[in-house]
Amino acid sequence: MPSASSTASAIAEGTAICFAPSSMALYYARPGLSWVPLTDVEPLRVALAWADGGPLVEAFAAIVRDLAGPQAYVRGVSTAALSARSAW
């Protein structure tokens, strides 16, 4: 996977297009590059996936679950229906 910087360069050169989060416009503004918001589209869904990774990975996943809130889904099951550790 190319870096965000090399992707932005390819777009500015006219050899690529990219759908990206709006936050990229803050970090990769450069001449020849236009950031145009998409409208009338479904929100992007993001997933966190990992193999067994030890306590740091588990702690990070717990933070993500907390931040995502009850509307998030894990393995097709609402996080509201999961206990803190039973599904992991």
Buried (B, 14 or more C-beta within 10 A) or exposed (E): EEEEEEBBBBBBEEEEEEEBEEEBBEEBEEEEBEEEEEEEEEEEEEEEEEEEEEEEEBEEBEEEBEEBEEEBBBEEEEBEEBEEEEEB
